[in-house]
Amino acid sequence: MSTVLVVEDSITEMQILSNYLHQAGLAVVSAHSGEEAQTKLSNSTPDLIVLDVILPGQSGFELCRELKADPRTNRIPVIICSTKDTDVDKMWGNLLGADAYIPKPVDPTLFLTTIRQLIK
């Protein structure tokens, strides 16, 4: 079973995303901040990471940049999932190494299709 690390500070959004992932047969590990995500990544390696941009402390953009610069995590696909949905935000996500950028509210079909494409 593939595992997805979801980094999201909103309890409601975490539940929504986790439900979609569970329904698709994926295991979910949750983190509510970039720092908590780093701690969880030091103990295990997920098959994919879903990142919110607006997080307490370190932003999702900053965390994405760190993940893609680290040889231990740079091959893990990253999906940025955010209410920040301008072309500039999407460009930043791409420049920082995100493999996909999905706006909130999340379309479940697009979300799961994107995840299936990135988990090989």
Phi and psi restraints in degrees (value plus and minus 20) as a CYANA .aco file:
   2 SER   PHI     -97.9   -57.9
   2 SER   PSI     129.8   169.8
   3 THR   PHI    -137.9   -97.9
   3 THR   PSI     117.5   157.5
   4 VAL   PHI    -139.8   -99.8
   4 VAL   PSI     107.6   147.6
   5 LEU   PHI    -110.2   -70.2
   5 LEU   PSI      99.7   139.7
   6 VAL   PHI    -126.6   -86.6
   6 VAL   PSI      99.7   139.7
   7 VAL   PHI    -127.9   -87.9
   7 VAL   PSI      82.6   122.6
   8 GLU   PHI    -171.3  -131.3
   8 GLU   PSI     108.8   148.8
   9 ASP   PHI    -109.5   -69.5
   9 ASP   PSI     -34.9     5.1
  10 SER   PHI    -105.3   -65.3
  10 SER   PSI     102.6   142.6
  11 ILE   PHI     -81.2   -41.2
  11 ILE   PSI     -61.7   -21.7
  12 THR   PHI     -82.7   -42.7
  12 THR   PSI     -69.0   -29.0
  13 GLU   PHI     -83.3   -43.3
  13 GLU   PSI     -58.4   -18.4
  14 MET   PHI     -80.2   -40.2
  14 MET   PSI     -63.4   -23.4
  15 GLN   PHI     -85.2   -45.2
  15 GLN   PSI     -62.8   -22.8
  16 ILE   PHI     -81.7   -41.7
  16 ILE   PSI     -71.9   -31.9
  17 LEU   PHI     -83.3   -43.3
  17 LEU   PSI     -62.2   -22.2
  18 SER   PHI     -82.4   -42.4
  18 SER   PSI     -61.2   -21.2
  19 ASN   PHI     -81.0   -41.0
  19 ASN   PSI     -65.2   -25.2
  20 TYR   PHI     -78.7   -38.7
  20 TYR   PSI     -65.1   -25.1
  21 LEU   PHI     -87.5   -47.5
  21 LEU   PSI     -62.4   -22.4
  22 HIS   PHI     -82.3   -42.3
  22 HIS   PSI     -62.6   -22.6
  23 GLN   PHI     -82.4   -42.4
  23 GLN   PSI     -46.8    -6.8
  24 ALA   PHI    -107.0   -67.0
  24 ALA   PSI     -17.6    22.4
  25 GLY   PHI      62.4   102.4
  25 GLY   PSI       3.4    43.4
  26 LEU   PHI    -125.7   -85.7
  26 LEU   PSI     126.3   166.3
  27 ALA   PHI    -103.2   -63.2
  27 ALA   PSI     126.2   166.2
  28 VAL   PHI    -142.7  -102.7
  28 VAL   PSI     112.0   152.0
  29 VAL   PHI    -135.8   -95.8
  29 VAL   PSI     113.0   153.0
  30 SER   PHI    -132.7   -92.7
  30 SER   PSI     129.1   169.1
  31 ALA   PHI    -161.7  -121.7
  31 ALA   PSI     122.9   162.9
  32 HIS   PHI    -123.9   -83.9
  32 HIS   PSI     -17.5    22.5
  33 SER   PHI    -176.0  -136.0
  33 SER   PSI     145.0   185.0
  34 GLY   PHI     -82.7   -42.7
  34 GLY   PSI     -58.2   -18.2
  35 GLU   PHI     -85.2   -45.2
  35 GLU   PSI     -62.2   -22.2
  36 GLU   PHI     -85.3   -45.3
  36 GLU   PSI     -57.1   -17.1
  37 ALA   PHI     -82.4   -42.4
  37 ALA   PSI     -63.2   -23.2
  38 GLN   PHI     -80.9   -40.9
  38 GLN   PSI     -60.7   -20.7
  39 THR   PHI     -82.1   -42.1
  39 THR   PSI     -65.8   -25.8
  40 LYS   PHI     -85.8   -45.8
  40 LYS   PSI     -55.0   -15.0
  41 LEU   PHI     -89.7   -49.7
  41 LEU   PSI     -44.1    -4.1
  42 SER   PHI     -93.8   -53.8
  42 SER   PSI     -38.1     1.9
  43 ASN   PHI    -120.5   -80.5
  43 ASN   PSI     -45.3    -5.3
  44 SER   PHI    -176.5  -136.5
  44 SER   PSI     143.4   183.4
  45 THR   PHI    -138.7   -98.7
  45 THR   PSI      93.2   133.2
  46 PRO   PHI     -96.4   -56.4
  46 PRO   PSI     147.5   187.5
  47 ASP   PHI    -104.1   -64.1
  47 ASP   PSI     -37.9     2.1
  48 LEU   PHI    -181.9  -141.9
  48 LEU   PSI     132.2   172.2
  49 ILE   PHI    -145.0  -105.0
  49 ILE   PSI     111.7   151.7
  50 VAL   PHI    -128.9   -88.9
  50 VAL   PSI     103.0   143.0
  51 LEU   PHI    -139.9   -99.9
  51 LEU   PSI     110.8   150.8
  52 ASP   PHI     -99.7   -59.7
  52 ASP   PSI     135.8   175.8
  53 VAL   PHI    -105.0   -65.0
  53 VAL   PSI     -66.6   -26.6
  54 ILE   PHI    -110.2   -70.2
  54 ILE   PSI      85.0   125.0
  55 LEU   PHI    -150.0  -110.0
  55 LEU   PSI     136.6   176.6
  56 PRO   PHI     -86.7   -46.7
  56 PRO   PSI     119.5   159.5
  57 GLY   PHI      55.2    95.2
  57 GLY   PSI    -138.4   -98.4
  58 GLN   PHI     -91.2   -51.2
  58 GLN   PSI     113.7   153.7
  59 SER   PHI     -97.1   -57.1
  59 SER   PSI     142.7   182.7
  60 GLY   PHI     -82.5   -42.5
  60 GLY   PSI     -54.3   -14.3
  61 PHE   PHI     -81.4   -41.4
  61 PHE   PSI     -65.9   -25.9
  62 GLU   PHI     -83.2   -43.2
  62 GLU   PSI     -63.1   -23.1
  63 LEU   PHI     -84.2   -44.2
  63 LEU   PSI     -61.5   -21.5
  64 CYS   PHI     -78.8   -38.8
  64 CYS   PSI     -65.4   -25.4
  65 ARG   PHI     -79.3   -39.3
  65 ARG   PSI     -64.6   -24.6
  66 GLU   PHI     -84.1   -44.1
  66 GLU   PSI     -63.2   -23.2
  67 LEU   PHI     -82.3   -42.3
  67 LEU   PSI     -62.1   -22.1
  68 LYS   PHI     -95.7   -55.7
  68 LYS   PSI     -37.9     2.1
  69 ALA   PHI    -109.4   -69.4
  69 ALA   PSI     -35.3     4.7
  70 ASP   PHI    -112.9   -72.9
  70 ASP   PSI     102.8   142.8
  71 PRO   PHI     -78.5   -38.5
  71 PRO   PSI     -45.2    -5.2
  72 ARG   PHI     -93.8   -53.8
  72 ARG   PSI     -46.8    -6.8
  73 THR   PHI    -143.2  -103.2
  73 THR   PSI     -22.2    17.8
  74 ASN   PHI     -89.4   -49.4
  74 ASN   PSI     -33.7     6.3
  75 ARG   PHI    -116.2   -76.2
  75 ARG   PSI     -23.4    16.6
  76 ILE   PHI     -98.4   -58.4
  76 ILE   PSI     103.1   143.1
  77 PRO   PHI     -82.3   -42.3
  77 PRO   PSI     120.9   160.9
  78 VAL   PHI    -142.6  -102.6
  78 VAL   PSI     108.0   148.0
  79 ILE   PHI    -131.2   -91.2
  79 ILE   PSI     102.1   142.1
  80 ILE   PHI    -108.7   -68.7
  80 ILE   PSI     110.2   150.2
  81 CYS   PHI    -148.7  -108.7
  81 CYS   PSI      87.4   127.4
  82 SER   PHI    -169.9  -129.9
  82 SER   PSI     136.4   176.4
  83 THR   PHI     -95.3   -55.3
  83 THR   PSI     -37.4     2.6
  84 LYS   PHI     -94.4   -54.4
  84 LYS   PSI      82.9   122.9
  85 ASP   PHI    -146.0  -106.0
  85 ASP   PSI       9.2    49.2
  86 THR   PHI    -104.8   -64.8
  86 THR   PSI     145.4   185.4
  87 ASP   PHI     -81.4   -41.4
  87 ASP   PSI     -54.3   -14.3
  88 VAL   PHI     -85.4   -45.4
  88 VAL   PSI     -62.2   -22.2
  89 ASP   PHI     -81.3   -41.3
  89 ASP   PSI     -65.1   -25.1
  90 LYS   PHI     -83.5   -43.5
  90 LYS   PSI     -58.9   -18.9
  91 MET   PHI     -83.5   -43.5
  91 MET   PSI     -62.7   -22.7
  92 TRP   PHI     -81.3   -41.3
  92 TRP   PSI     -65.4   -25.4
  93 GLY   PHI     -76.9   -36.9
  93 GLY   PSI     -64.0   -24.0
  94 ASN   PHI     -85.0   -45.0
  94 ASN   PSI     -65.2   -25.2
  95 LEU   PHI     -82.7   -42.7
  95 LEU   PSI     -51.8   -11.8
  96 LEU   PHI    -105.7   -65.7
  96 LEU   PSI     -21.9    18.1
  97 GLY   PHI      85.2   125.2
  97 GLY   PSI     -15.6    24.4
  98 ALA   PHI     -82.2   -42.2
  98 ALA   PSI     121.9   161.9
  99 ASP   PHI    -105.4   -65.4
  99 ASP   PSI     -39.8     0.2
 100 ALA   PHI    -179.4  -139.4
 100 ALA   PSI     139.8   179.8
 101 TYR   PHI    -156.5  -116.5
 101 TYR   PSI      95.3   135.3
 102 ILE   PHI    -138.4   -98.4
 102 ILE   PSI     105.7   145.7
 103 PRO   PHI     -96.5   -56.5
 103 PRO   PSI     132.1   172.1
 104 LYS   PHI    -117.3   -77.3
 104 LYS   PSI     128.2   168.2
 105 PRO   PHI     -87.0   -47.0
 105 PRO   PSI     122.6   162.6
 106 VAL   PHI     -94.8   -54.8
 106 VAL   PSI     112.7   152.7
 107 ASP   PHI    -102.8   -62.8
 107 ASP   PSI      96.4   136.4
 108 PRO   PHI     -79.5   -39.5
 108 PRO   PSI     -56.7   -16.7
 109 THR   PHI     -86.2   -46.2
 109 THR   PSI     -67.3   -27.3
 110 LEU   PHI     -82.0   -42.0
 110 LEU   PSI     -63.5   -23.5
 111 PHE   PHI     -78.2   -38.2
 111 PHE   PSI     -72.6   -32.6
 112 LEU   PHI     -91.8   -51.8
 112 LEU   PSI     -54.3   -14.3
 113 THR   PHI     -83.1   -43.1
 113 THR   PSI     -64.0   -24.0
 114 THR   PHI     -82.8   -42.8
 114 THR   PSI     -63.9   -23.9
 115 ILE   PHI     -82.5   -42.5
 115 ILE   PSI     -64.5   -24.5
 116 ARG   PHI     -82.1   -42.1
 116 ARG   PSI     -56.6   -16.6
 117 GLN   PHI     -87.3   -47.3
 117 GLN   PSI     -53.3   -13.3
 118 LEU   PHI    -109.1   -69.1
 118 LEU   PSI     -43.7    -3.7
 119 ILE   PHI    -113.6   -73.6
 119 ILE   PSI      93.8   133.8
